[in-house]
Amino acid sequence: MYDIAICDDVSKDADFLIKRIRRLKKYQDKIRFHKYHSGEELLSAAKEINFSLIFMDVYMDGLDGEQTAEEIRKIDDHVVLAFFTGYADPTPHSVMVQPFRFIKKNMKEEELDRNLSETLDKMAAEADIPMLKVRIGTKSVFLKVNEIVYVEKGNKSVRVYISEAAARKYHLEWDDKKRPNVKASSKLMDIYRDFQPYGFGYPHDSYIVNLKYVVCLGEGELRMEGYEETALRISRGKMTEFNRVKREFYGAKYGR
């Protein structure tokens, strides 16, 4: 199911948006709508529901849309986000929260439907990205690609090093001396096979890394965001293939 949140303090505007989406007849048997009248309500719900898509007004009482989106990104850094607003224009602050669309409520019907359709397609595409089942204490959780920084092979399982945003999302302790203990029973090579198309490299037989989180790449080693104290070696046997994957990733990211 796709859980779509609509956050707008004007109920009729939220109802209008739901009506327009239903008229598109896309993913109808897989969509579940959730309406919230304030940023505070949405933030509370986002701690319990893994939303696929969030539509948010900009001007609201209490937390406005930009402030709410900023807090959402601390909880969930991969959910598809779209502003749905009457008169506001994009600002540098709104761009920082990485919205997929900035949709005006007074758009012409054809343009509105096109933007909504493309936003729904983005939601569906993001939902198709593979997830990894992990153990966090006694709980089983499915992590998305962007929540994983790197994965290290162990004796009977692999250890998964997650992002700080993921740690907050799952209410895990995170400080300079301690990182969450997250494990998975999957084999490292199987994880790499599934995740390599989404920006993962294999620099060493002992671990795979999410290239998005590489913060320092030196001669024969790299360091990962949130785990800078640990230097990960790049083995000679993996160097050529890792460099190829790395070039493809950064080439696609920066259009080179």
Secondary structure by P-SEA (a helix, b strand, c coil): cbbbbbbcccaaaaaaaaaaaaaaccccccbbbbbbccaaaaaaaaacccccbbbbbcccccccaaaaaaaaaaaccccbbbbbcccccccaaaaaacccccccccccaaaaaaaaaaaaaaaaaaaacbbbbbbcccbbbbbccccccbbbbcccbbbbbbcaaaaaaacccccccccccccccccaaaaaaacccccccccccccccccccccccccccccccccccbbbbbcccaaaaaaaaaaaaaaaaacc
